[in-house]
Amino acid sequence: RGQAALDSVSKRQASNTKMKDQELLAFACRRANKTRSEALAYYSMGVLHDNAKEYDKAVLCYEQYLQAARGAGDAKGEQLALNSIGIDWHKMKEYEKAVDVHSQHLQMADIPGKFVAHCNLGLAYAELDESEKASLNHRQALRYAIVMSSLVGESLACGNLGLIGAKKGDIKTAKACMERHLKLATALHDVKAQLDACNLLGSLANDSGQYEEAASYYEQARALSLETGNARLATATKCMIGIAKGNAQFDDYVASQVK
């Protein structure tokens, strides 16, 4: 414990030193009219604050970076700044502010940037319980992922659409999107995404009365949990398997009594 505390203090001191170095660099670059170097110094300060989970301070640095990037005519830097600011507003649960900034990013972004902006807008609108706007943005993200031939992007967009569908109670859409997400995640060897997809598909099947299908998905989830060494989740999914199988047996019993 003592060593851990010392390590923590040491890391904090190193971060503070780096922060002061970047502050001095930004000041020197501003004096020397080196706009691009000044902008990068502000960005580095924002990253340091992000790493320390000081998101409000990070936003201030990214806003300075944004102004410097605009002053230097650096469109890529401006997009990076807007994306970073929007993400930090989201982390601070300021979702309306996040929507505003991500919308600005969307307006000036190239195709990969538009994919990112639509994903971020979808997530922010979901937090604001604006499911239709969230779904629209995730569908747009999916289109851009397909244009880019990005399996990773397509998987992410399908997963987000599946979650929104489940939240809206649109089981058909949720299932179709999550099945595609699972297929892509398997091809990409993304075990965490596979695990999340199997759990949600199990839940959707269980809620729809498809108990054997639910048990099958939960069994896949349990196997993935054991593969990744997540004993707690493996235990939880084992319980869900039992519930799904119990529901199936109860249905069979009721059906036999009716006959």
C-alpha positions, 0 to 999 in steps of 0.5 A: 500500500505504501509503495502504491501511494508513493507511485501515485504521488510520483505520477501526479508530480510527473503530470504536474511537471508536464503540465507546467512545461506545456503551459510555458511552451504555449506561452513561448509560442504565443510570444513568438507567434508560432500558432500551430505549436501553441495549439499543440501545447494546449491540446497536450494540456487537455490530454493531461487533464483528461488522463487525470479525469479533470474534464472541466479543465480539459475542456478549457484547454481544448477550447484554447486549442480550438481557437489556436487551430482556427487562427492557424487555419488548421481544419483537422485540428479544429475537428480534433478539438471539437471531438475532444470537447464534445466527448468531455461534455458527455463524460460530465453528463452535459449531454445538450452541450455535447450535442451542440459541439458534436453537431459543429464537428459533423458540419465540417468533418470528412467521411471518417469524421462524420462517422465519429460525429454521428456515433457521438451524437447518437450516444448523447441523444440516447442519454437525453432519451431522444431515441428517434434522434439517437437511432437516426444518427446511428443509422447515419454512422452505419452508412458511413461505415459501409462507405468506408468498408469498415467492419469495426465501424459497422460492428459498432454502429450495429451494436448501438442500433441494437441497444437503441432498439432494445430501449425502444422495445423494438425487439425485431430491429434490436435482434437483427442489429445485435445478430449482425453485431455479434457476427462482425465482432466474432470475425474481428475477434472482439471478445468483449463485444461478443460477450455483450451481444450474447447477453443482450440477445439472450435477454431479448430472446428470453423476453420474447418467450424464446427460452431455448434460444435465450439459453443458447446465447447465455451459454455462449456468453458464459463460455466467453466469460470463462475464456476471458477469466471473468468468473463473476460474469460467468456465474451470473450467466450461469444463473441466466441459463438456469432461468431460461431453461426453467422457463422453457420447462415450465412452458413445456409443462403448461403445454402438456397439461393443456393437451 
